[in-house]
Amino acid sequence: MLGWSAAIAMRLLCFISLLQTVVVEGANDQDVSVPESEWFLADQHEAVLEAYLDSWQGAQVYAMVDMFGASSKMAKCWRRQGWHAAAFDIQLSADHDIVTLSGCLLLCDLLMMLIDGGLTFSGPPCSVFGGMCLAIHKRHILGPLGDTTQFVVRLANAIATNAATVVRLARKRRRFFVVFEQPRGSYMYTLGAFVALTHLVAVLTYMGLFEHQMEKPTRLLGDLPGLDRLARAMTKQNREKFRKSRAKRNARRGIQPPVVVKTSLKSDGSKAFTGTSKLQESAEYTAAFCRAVYKIWLSSR
């Protein structure tokens, strides 16, 4: 069993079954423009993408490709500094649907247009990879694909796998850096397509220490030189600093910390976590975080 003893595996599965008393509703952050019968699975058709990339001709103009950034915060940060940048997200256009062949080819175009030493920053949809949705996706260390009888799980797997596959194939032909971003408890990085991305390092940080409204423990995975400079620990001192800074910022703006998830008890005793209208906004990168990434990237040039 992949080097695991039966006893350890049983302990893991028992732990997972306990966590499955948690149910999440309204937390889906995924979208798709075509029926499942028309999905393009990049890892099963790499030859198609390889042929397209090998025949690609065009100019290298972008310093940043902001993948899955509907708010385009990263791209906007680079543009403010005078660089060309592109954003790729289905919420910007149905043409950006990464589970279609045309969407994958568009992403190929954008990545091939990166200048040498450019950066793609990618935060694929995470709602069906995190611990709060464990009752839905049923992922675990021995089964990162989860419950593939569920449509949302199959879609999440296709989106993440296509993203990692296209990046891996493009990096054979272009010298650019990559950084992926996920919540600390996400299982996404255990998917085979991410394991195939070699020479990447993981860094734990907290978005709350970059002026986010939530502490938001986040794991970055990438090869950007100096990425470890984004590492942060939520120590007692840093948590107090985070709370005071947030209170000051909100007081200046006359706002309260947003409620992104509401908790309630279901009739069977399980907990239901319901995402509010602020949930999607919580996925946006702060200006402070974008500036921090930009400064590290600039120093790598």
N, C-alpha and C positions, 0 to 999 in steps of 0.2 A: 504493500500500500504506500508506494512512493517514499519508503523509508520510515513511515509512521508506524508505531506499534498499534495493535488493535485497541489496547486500553486507552491510549491517547486519542485515537479517532473517536471512540465511543464518548469520551469526555467532551470532545468538541461538539459532537452531534447533540448531546444532551444539553449543552449550553445554548446551542442554537435553538433547540425546541423551547427552552424557557423564554428566550427573547421573542419568540413568535407570538407572544400574547400582545405585542404592540402592533397596532394597525395604523397606517397612515392614509389619510384621505386628502384629496385636493393638492397633492404634492407633485404631480406630474409636470415636468418641465420640458417634455419632448414634443416634437411635432413632425409630421410626415405629409408629403403631398400626393403620394401614390399608394394604391393598394399593395398589400404584401406580395402578391403574385408578381409585381413589377420591381421589387427591390433588387438592387445590385449589391452582391456581397463581394467586397474587394478581395478578401483573402482567398476566395475560391476562383477568382478571375484575374490573378496578378499579371498574367501574360498580356491581357488586354491593356492594362495600365502601363506595363513595361514598354509595349510597342508605341503607345501614345507618347510617353515621356521621351523615348529614344528619338522620335521624329519631331519633337517640339522645337520650334524656332521662335524667337522673340527676344525682346529687350529685358534686361534685369533692372528693374526700377524701384522695387519696394524694399524698404528697410524693415518693415513690420507687416506681418499678416496676422490679424487678430481673429483667431478661429473660435467660433461659438460665442462671440462677444456681441450680443444684440445691441448693447448700448454703445459699442465701438469705442469704449473708454481708452483701451490701449492704442488703437489706431489714431485716435484724436490726440493723444499725448505726443506721439511721434510727429504728427502733422504740425502741431504747435511749435515744434522745434525745427521745422523746415524740411522734414523728410516726407517721402511718399509712403503711404501706408494703405492697406486694404483690410476690410472686415468681411468675414464669411459667417453667415448665420441665416437659417431658414426664416427667421422672423424679419429679416431684411428683404428677402426675396425667395419665392418658391424655387428659383433657379439654384439656390444654395442648399437644396435638399441632398445631403450626403449619402442617403441610401438609394439614390438613383445614379445611373451611369453618368448622365450629364452633370450632376452635382459633383461627383468624384473628379471628372475631367476638369471642371471649373476650378476645383481646389488644386488640382495638378498645375493648372495655368498659374494660379496665384503663387504657389510655392516655387515654381520654376522662375518666376519673375522677381524673386528675392535676390538682392545683391549679395555678393560674397560677404559672409559675416552678418547677414541679416538675421532677424529673429521671428519665429512664429510662436505666439503665446496662445495656448489652447485650453479651454475649460469645457470639455464635453458635458452634456447634461448628466447630472449626478443623482437625481432623485431616486432612481431605481438601482442604485449601487450602494447607498448608505445604510447605516444601521437602523434608522428610523423606519425604513421600508422593508425590513428583513422579513416580515410576515408575508409580503408580496413576492419579493424576488427570491427568497430562500437561498441566497448565495452563502457559501462557506469556503474555508481554505482548501478543501478537497474538490469543490465544485463551483468555481467562479462564474460559470455561465448561469447558474441559478435555475429557477423553475421555468424552463422554456415552453411550458404549456401556456404561459401567460403572454399575451400579445405585447404588453408594455416591456416585459423582460427581453423578448426577442428584438424589439425595436431598439432598446437601450444597447443591447449587445451589438447590433448591426451598426448603429451610429458610432460607438466607441471603436469597434474593430476597424471600420472603414477609415476613420480618422487616423488611427495609428498606422494602418497599412499604407495609406497614401503618403503620410509623412516619411515612413521608412523608405519607400521606393523613390521618392523625390530626393531624399538625402544621399542616395547613391550618385546623383547627378548634379547636385548643387551643394555648396558649402555654406549651410546656414545653421543657426542654433535653434533649439527647440526647448520649450518649457511647457509642461502640462500642469494643470491645477485641479485638485479635487479636495473635498472635505477629508479630514484625517481618517475617518472610518470607512471610506469608500473602498470597494473591492475592485474598482476598475483596473488598477495597475497589475492585478493578478491575471487578467485576461491574456491569452497567448499572444495576441497582437502587440501587447505592451511589453511582455517578456522578450519578444523578438527585437525590441528597440534596445540595442546594447549601448554601453558606455554612458548611461544616464545615472545621475545621482539623485537621491531623495533628500528633501529639506523640509523640516517641520517649521511652520510659522503660525502666526495668529493675526488675522486681518484686523482685529480690534486694535492692534498696536500700530496700524496704519490708518487710523481714523475711521474705521468701520463702526457701525452702531452695535455690532455683536462681537463677542470674543472671536468666534469663528475659527477654530483650529483647522489649519489647511496644510495639505502635503503637496509640495511642488516636486516635479520629477523632470529633470532636464540636464543639459550639458552646457548651459551658458556659463562661461568662466566667471567666478565670483558669486555664483548663485547662493552659496552658503552665507553670503552677507545679508540675505533676507531672513535667515533663521532667527526665530524669536522663541522665548520660553515664557509661559504665563506664570511667572513667580508671584508670590504674594505682593511683592513690591510693584511688579508690572501690572497686576490686576487692579491695585489701588490707583496707579497712574492712569490706566485705561478708564476707570470709572470717573475719576475727576476730570480728565480731558473731555470725555463724552458729555458730562454734565455741563461743562463750560461751553462747549460748542452748541449744545442744544439750547442752553439758556440764551445765547446770542441770537439763535435762530427762532426762538420761541416755540420749540417743538419738544415732543416727548419721544423716547426710544420706541421705535415701531414694534408692534406685536406681529410677528411673522407666523407663529404657530400657536393654535389654541388646543388645549388638552381637555378631554372629557372622558367619562367612564361609560362604556357600553353596557348593555343589559347583561352580557355574559361575564362582566368583570374586567374585560380587557380595556386597554387605553386606546383612545382614538386621537391622533394628532391631525388637526385640520389646518392646512395652509391658508393664510389670509391673503388679501390682495397685495400685501407687502412682501410676500415670499419671493417672488421673482426679482424684486428690487434688491433683495439681500444678496443676490448672486453677482451684482455689479461690483466692479473693482473701484476702489476709492481713488481720487486724484493722487493722494499721498502714496498709495501702493504703486500706481502707474509710474509716478516720478521715480520711485525707488528702483523699479525694474529698469527704467530708461537709463538712469545714471550708471547702473551696473553694466548694461549693454554698451553704453558709450565708452566706458573705461576699457572694454574688451577689444575695442577697435585699434 
